[in-house]
């Protein structure tokens, strides 16, 4: 059930991002601006970076070795953005969303965490996802000192604060309103 709701949320966000970006067009200067914003959130230890093409927003995927409860994008990068005036929307608990994804065969155990940032008339969605063959395998793999491969995704597009709040709400995120807009 969690998997279906997460998939629906991601689909709604993708359609909204596509609609807004198509109406705005993606000129080279806009793409460069969005790419500059996105690269601020790529961790120094990121590997296997992939820059998606043919879409009307900037999306960068990467891998990073992290502990089981660490997020792909270091907290200091988000704190730096908040100090620069970005609003940070984050999960209200330390829990990750976890589910068995039975849409693929064999099924995959997925743990995911999402953050949304808003500033500079842009919205940033940060995703961190761990994949394992099962919940039991995850428990074995994620020992106290384990560093596991986490897939990070950074999505940046132009947006307004109202839409950023709606996206945060869809992901059940709590926004820190103390940051400057």
matplotlib code that plots the C-alpha trace (Angstrom):
import matplotlib.pyplot as plt

x = [0.0, 2.8, 4.5, 1.3, 0.9, 4.6, 4.4, 1.2, 2.9, 6.0, 3.8, 1.8, 5.0, 6.5, 3.4, 3.3, 7.0, 6.5, 3.5, 5.2, 8.4, 6.7, 4.8, 8.0, 10.2, 13.7, 16.1, 19.8, 20.3, 17.5, 19.0, 22.4, 20.8, 19.0, 22.1, 24.1, 21.6, 21.5, 25.3, 25.4, 23.8, 26.0, 28.1, 31.9, 31.9, 29.2, 30.0, 28.3, 26.7, 24.0, 22.5, 19.1, 18.4, 15.3, 13.3, 12.1, 13.9, 17.3, 17.7, 21.0, 21.3, 24.4, 25.5, 27.0, 28.2, 26.3, 25.4, 21.9, 20.3, 22.4, 20.9, 22.6, 22.9, 24.9, 22.9, 25.6, 24.7, 21.1, 22.0, 24.1, 21.2, 18.9, 21.4, 21.3, 17.6, 16.2, 13.2, 13.8, 11.0, 11.9, 10.3, 8.9, 10.5, 13.8, 12.0, 12.5, 9.6, 10.2, 8.3, 8.6, 8.2, 6.4, 6.1, 9.4, 10.5, 12.1, 10.6, 12.9, 13.0, 13.1, 14.0, 13.4, 13.7, 12.6, 13.4, 12.1, 13.8, 12.4, 14.2, 15.4, 12.0, 13.0, 12.0, 14.5, 13.4, 16.1, 15.6, 17.7, 16.9, 18.4, 17.6, 17.9, 16.6, 14.4, 13.8, 15.8, 18.7, 18.6, 18.9, 21.9, 23.5, 22.9, 25.0, 26.2, 29.4, 28.0, 28.4, 25.9, 25.3, 22.5, 21.0, 20.6, 18.5, 18.4, 15.5, 15.5, 12.9, 11.4, 8.4, 6.6, 6.3, 2.7, 3.6, 6.6, 4.3, 1.9, 4.8, 6.0, 2.5, 2.2, 5.4, 4.3, 7.2, 7.3, 8.7, 11.0, 9.5, 12.3, 14.3, 14.1, 12.0]
y = [0.0, 2.4, 1.5, 2.4, 5.8, 6.6, 5.8, 7.9, 10.9, 10.6, 10.3, 13.4, 15.4, 14.3, 15.3, 18.6, 19.2, 18.3, 20.6, 23.6, 23.0, 22.6, 25.8, 27.6, 26.0, 25.0, 27.5, 26.9, 29.7, 28.3, 24.8, 26.2, 28.0, 24.9, 22.8, 25.2, 25.0, 21.1, 20.8, 22.6, 19.4, 16.8, 15.3, 15.3, 11.5, 11.0, 8.4, 7.2, 10.6, 10.6, 13.8, 13.0, 14.5, 15.0, 16.2, 19.8, 20.0, 19.2, 15.7, 14.3, 10.8, 9.5, 6.8, 7.5, 5.2, 5.9, 4.4, 2.9, 6.1, 8.7, 10.6, 10.8, 14.6, 15.6, 17.6, 20.4, 21.1, 21.5, 23.6, 25.8, 26.3, 27.1, 29.7, 31.2, 31.6, 28.3, 26.8, 23.2, 20.7, 17.4, 14.3, 14.9, 11.7, 10.0, 7.0, 6.1, 5.0, 1.2, -1.2, -4.3, -3.4, -6.2, -4.5, -6.0, -9.6, -10.6, -8.1, -5.5, -4.1, -0.3, 2.4, 6.0, 9.4, 12.7, 16.4, 19.4, 22.8, 26.1, 29.3, 31.4, 30.7, 27.1, 23.8, 21.1, 17.5, 15.4, 11.6, 9.0, 5.3, 2.0, -1.2, -4.7, -8.1, -8.3, -6.7, -9.6, -9.0, -5.3, -6.1, -8.3, -5.7, -2.7, -3.5, -0.7, 0.1, -0.8, 1.7, 0.8, 2.2, 4.7, 6.1, 9.9, 11.9, 15.7, 17.3, 21.1, 23.2, 26.6, 26.9, 29.1, 28.7, 27.6, 24.6, 23.8, 23.7, 21.3, 19.0, 19.0, 18.2, 15.3, 13.8, 14.4, 16.8, 19.5, 22.9, 25.1, 28.5, 30.3, 30.5, 33.6, 33.3]
z = [0.0, 0.8, -2.5, -4.5, -2.7, -3.2, -6.9, -7.3, -5.5, -7.7, -10.8, -9.8, -9.2, -12.5, -14.4, -12.6, -13.3, -17.0, -17.4, -15.8, -17.6, -21.0, -20.5, -19.6, -22.3, -21.4, -22.9, -22.6, -20.0, -17.9, -18.1, -17.1, -14.1, -12.9, -13.4, -11.3, -8.5, -8.8, -8.6, -5.2, -3.8, -5.4, -2.6, -3.0, -2.9, -5.5, -8.2, -11.3, -12.0, -14.7, -16.1, -17.6, -21.1, -23.1, -20.1, -19.3, -16.0, -14.6, -13.0, -11.8, -10.4, -8.5, -6.1, -2.7, 0.1, 3.2, 6.6, 6.8, 8.3, 6.4, 3.4, 0.0, 0.2, 3.3, 5.9, 5.8, 2.1, 3.0, 6.0, 3.8, 1.4, 4.3, 5.5, 2.0, 2.2, 0.9, 2.8, 3.7, 3.9, 5.5, 7.0, 10.5, 11.8, 11.3, 9.8, 6.1, 3.9, 3.4, 1.2, -0.9, -4.6, -6.2, -9.6, -10.5, -10.5, -8.3, -5.8, -4.3, -0.8, -1.0, 1.6, 0.5, 2.0, 0.4, 1.0, -0.9, -0.9, -2.2, -3.1, -6.0, -7.6, -7.9, -6.3, -5.5, -4.8, -3.2, -3.1, -1.5, -2.1, -0.9, -2.7, -1.3, -2.3, 0.9, 4.3, 5.8, 3.5, 4.3, 8.0, 7.3, 5.1, 7.3, 10.3, 12.6, 10.6, 7.1, 4.2, 1.5, -1.9, -1.9, -5.1, -4.9, -7.3, -7.5, -9.5, -10.0, -11.8, -11.8, -9.5, -7.0, -3.3, -3.4, -5.6, -3.5, -0.4, -2.3, -3.3, 0.3, 1.6, -0.9, 0.5, 4.1, 4.7, 7.4, 6.1, 8.1, 7.6, 9.5, 6.3, 4.2, 1.0]

ax = plt.figure().add_subplot(projection="3d")
ax.plot(x, y, z, "-o")
ax.set_aspect("equal")
plt.show()
